[in-house]
Amino acid sequence: MTRKHLRLLRRYWIITFKDFAAYRWDMYLTMVQFGLYMARSLVFWWAVLGTTGAFAGWGLPELALFTAVSYLPGLHQLVWNFWNRASLSDKVLRGDLDKYLARPVNPLFALAAEDVHVASFLRYLLPALALALTLIKAHRLPVTAASFIEGYVLLSLGKLALTLMQATAAMLAFNHGQVGEIRQFFFQLTALGNYPVTAFPTGLRFFLSYVLPAGLTATFPTLVMLGKSPAAPVTLGAAALCMVWSVVLSYSWRAAVAGYESPGG
């Protein structure tokens, strides 16, 4: 069964690479635009620290690395990108969900993997990775290959946990129809992760770390890379969150599909 799913995923990757070859110029422009987004964030931190000198114990080189890390995509986006690129509500309302339920493959996997775009993953990975490596070398930050990998694994788990939470909330589409605003709702809640959560009061810091794990997508991965936070405890916590939300999503999906009635799409 696993082998069959991997073969299917490989076919999705091939298809999206062909799309990339057809519209390569658009991808290059997207990478430039993404670089400008990061530059805007760097200018913001430069302006803040030019006034205060430091931000909650973070210097400019550390905040610059934090910016690069926050833009890195999680590893799960190589195999699961549906919840960020398409609306489950539209598929349910139009009856498009029927084709997934009729296939001899896990429908949740097909929903999630069909829109996976390796080229899209690379265009987000490469600019942020290049910036991170440049900053580490230019400022001689105490980041080793091992600590960088540990931080990136933690970042991937944190972003996977948020994706699982978003996917679970999207199951409301089966009962309530159009719930596309849930994506915007999650975006607003996790926007505080664009700032180091260590700057917030203890209660809010805990909430953004282990309830709505925005802090696991940039703050703690950066601290792990810099050797300022042990990797094991926070990584185990992130892995536990992913396991819990995987179970919740599985039960939510089965309950939603059990009551699904096709509109005949």
N, C-alpha and C positions, 0 to 999 in steps of 0.2 A: 504493500500500500504506500509506504513512504517513497519507494523508488518511483512509483507511478506519479506521485505528486511532484517529485523533483523533475521528472521528465516534462511534465506540464509546465512547471515554472521555467525551465530552460527554454521551452517554446515561446513563452511570453517574453522572455528576455530577448530572443532573436527577433521577434516581431518589433519590439520597441527600439532595438538597435537599427533596424531598417528605417523606422520613422526618423531616427536621429540622423541617419545618412542623408535622408531626403531634405531635412531642414537643419543642416549643420550650422548655418549662419545665425539662425535664431538662437541656438544653444550658446554660441560664443557671445552674443549680445546679452543673453541672460546672465552669463558668468560675469561680464563687465558690470551689469546692473547690481548683481549680488556683491561684487567688490565695493561698489559705491555705498551700499547699505552698511557694510562693515566700516568703511571710512567715515561715514556719518556718525556711527557709534563711537569711533575712536576720537573724533573731534569733540563729541559731547563730553567724554571723560577727560580729555585734555583741558577743556574749558572749566569743568568742575574742579579738577585738581589744581588748576592754575589759581583758583581762588582759595581753596581750603588746604591744599598741600597733601591731603590724604583723605580717603573715604573709608571709614570704618576699618582702618588698619590695612587697606589696600592701597598700594602705590600705583603709579601710572603703568609701569611694565606689567604688573599683575592684572590690572584691569584691562589692559590691551589683550593679554592672553585670554582673560575671561571672555572678552568680546569674540575672539576667534573661536573659542570652544563652544560658545552659545550658538554659533551658526553651523556647527558640524552636524550632519544628519546622523541619526542612529542606525546601527546595523540592520535593525528590523525593516528599514525602508527598502532593503534589497528584496524582501519577500512579502512585505505587507505595507501597502501604501494607499489602499482603497479609501480609508476613512478620511484621508486628507485631500483626495482628488475627485471624489464623486459623492453624490447624495444618495444614501440608502432610501430616503423618502421617495425620490423620483422613481427608483426602481420598483418599489413596492406599489406606488400609485399607478404606474403605467403597466404593471404586470410583467416587467422585464425580469423579475425574480424567478419566473417560471423556468427559464432556460437553465438556471443554476440548480434548481431542485430536480430537474430531469436528467442531469448529467451523472455518470457513474464516478463521481468524485465528490469529496466533501464540499458542500455548497458554500460554507463559510470561507474555506480556503480559496475557492474559485472567485468569490466576491472580492476577497482581499488581494489576491495575486494578479488578477486580470489587468489591473491598472499599474502594476509595478513597472517602473521604467529605470533601467540601470543607468542609462545616459543622464536621466534626471538626477539620480543619486550622485553621479560623478560631478555634475555641474555645481552641486551644492557642496560636495566634499572638497574638491580640489582648491577653490579659492580660500576657503576657511583653513584647510590644512596648510596651504602655502603660507598664509599669514601667521599661523601658529608657529610653524617651524622657523620662519624668519625672525619673529619676536624672541623666541627662545635663544637663537644664536646671537642676535644683535644685543640683547640685554643680559646674556649669559645667565639665564634663569636656571635654577637647579632642577631641571626636568630631565630625567633619564628616559631611555626607550621603554624600560619596564613600567615606570610611573605613568608615562604617556598612554601606554596601552591599558593600564589599569583604570586610568581616568576615562578613557574612551569607552571601555566596557561598562563602567558605571553610568556614563552619559547615555549609552544605548539602552540600558535597563530602565533608566528614568524616563526616557522618551517612549519606550515600549509600554511602561505602566500607564502613561498618559493616553497613549493610543488605545489601550485596552479599555480604559475608563470611557473614552470618547465613543468607542465602538459599542460598549454596553448601553450608554445613553441613547445611541442611535436606534436601538431596538424599539424605542418608543414609537417609531414610525409605523409599526404594525398596528398599533391601537389609536394613534393620534394623527396619522397621515404626515403632513409636511412638518418636519422638525429640523429643518436646515439651520435654524438659528442656534441650535445646540453647539455647532462648531464655533460660532462667534462667542457664545457664552464661555466655552472652554478657553478660547483665546484670551478673553478679557481676564479670566481668573488666573491664568498662567502667565500673564504679562509681567507680573511682579518678579518672575524668574529672570527678567532682563537686567535685574539689579542683584548684587550679591545679597543673598538672604541673611547672611550673618550680620547685616546692618539693621535688621528688623528686631523688634522685641521678641523675647523668648517664645511666647505663645504663637505669634505669627510665624516665627522661624520654624517651629515644630510642625505647624499646619502645612507650610510650604515645602517641608521636607518629607513627611511621612503620611500625610493625608492627601494633599494635592501636590505631588512631588515635583513642583517646578524647580526647587533647589537642587534636585538630582540631575537636572539637565544642563547645568552650567557651573553653579557655585561649587558644589562638592567635587565634581570632576576636576575643576581647576585646582582646588586645594589639594586633591590627591596627586595631581601631576606635579605640583610644586613641593610635595612632601610635607605639607602642613596639616594633613588629615590622614589617619590610617585608612587604607582602602578596604580591608576585610569587613569591618562592622557595617559600614554604610552600603557596601555592595551586597552583603547578605540581606540587609533590610530592603534594598531595591528589588532583589530577586524574590523575596517573600511577597512584596507587593504585586509583582508580576504574576506569581503563582495564584494568589488570591483572586486577582481580577481575571485571570484566565478561566478559573472555575466559575466565577460570577457570569462572565460573558457566555460560557458554554451553556449554563442553565438558562440564561436569558434568551439565547438564540433558540434553544429547543422549545421553550414555552411560547415564544413569539411565533415560530413556524407552525407549531401544533394548531394554533387558531387562525392560521393564514388562509384566506379564501382568494383565489386568483380572480382579478377583474377581467381576465381573458385577453391579456396582452400578447 
